Amino acid sequence: MSKMGQAVYEAQEFATENYNVTRDEFIKLAGNAFSKNPLGSILEKWALEEYDVIQNDMEEWSEYVSK
């Protein structure tokens, strides 16, 4: 896997592991987790995007099962 592919995977994995916190808390966690990485700001962005996807999917699922 390329370095970029590894970075994307790392951001996605981080979001998957931390989906159950508030968005504000997630932003803080991601900032701390990726601060020492040269691609830190990009990783934070990708992780937040994945977090938002997960939250949206969970909301849609919740609406679906409550019908």
Wavefront OBJ file of the C-alpha trace (Angstrom):
o trace
v 0.000 0.000 0.000
v 1.276 3.456 -0.833
v 2.057 5.972 1.901
v -0.991 7.991 0.890
v -3.160 4.880 1.035
v -1.803 4.101 4.484
v -2.573 7.651 5.598
v -6.170 7.421 4.376
v -6.578 4.075 6.119
v -5.123 5.497 9.338
v -7.592 8.398 9.272
v -10.526 6.074 8.573
v -9.472 3.698 11.317
v -9.176 6.579 13.775
v -12.708 7.730 12.914
v -14.046 4.203 13.300
v -12.449 3.848 16.720
v -13.710 7.236 17.938
v -17.157 7.564 16.323
v -18.921 7.602 19.704
v -17.735 10.998 20.933
v -19.118 14.418 20.118
v -17.870 16.170 17.007
v -16.035 18.781 19.082
v -14.334 16.091 21.148
v -13.441 14.185 17.976
v -11.774 17.273 16.511
v -9.650 17.615 19.662
v -8.756 13.920 19.653
v -7.806 13.979 15.979
v -5.706 17.095 16.482
v -3.790 15.405 19.278
v -3.482 12.081 17.475
v -2.088 13.500 14.252
v -0.158 16.530 15.532
v 3.265 14.911 15.128
v 2.564 13.444 11.697
v 3.873 15.435 8.705
v 0.483 14.889 7.070
v -1.320 15.845 10.274
v -3.705 18.470 8.941
v -4.666 16.276 6.005
v -5.177 13.283 8.293
v -7.358 15.371 10.595
v -9.470 16.474 7.619
v -9.869 12.923 6.318
v -10.657 11.581 9.780
v -13.304 14.265 10.300
v -14.840 13.527 6.907
v -15.028 9.833 7.796
v -16.456 10.685 11.228
v -19.196 12.694 9.504
v -19.950 9.795 7.152
v -20.249 7.415 10.090
v -22.507 9.811 11.996
v -24.708 10.283 8.928
v -24.943 6.526 8.357
v -25.872 5.957 11.988
v -28.546 8.652 11.821
v -30.019 7.151 8.645
v -29.964 3.682 10.207
v -31.680 5.005 13.337
v -34.416 6.570 11.220
v -34.797 3.339 9.244
v -35.167 1.044 12.246
v -37.534 3.395 14.073
v -40.111 3.217 11.261
l 1 2 3 4 5 6 7 8 9 10 11 12 13 14 15 16 17 18 19 20 21 22 23 24 25 26 27 28 29 30 31 32 33 34 35 36 37 38 39 40 41 42 43 44 45 46 47 48 49 50 51 52 53 54 55 56 57 58 59 60 61 62 63 64 65 66 67
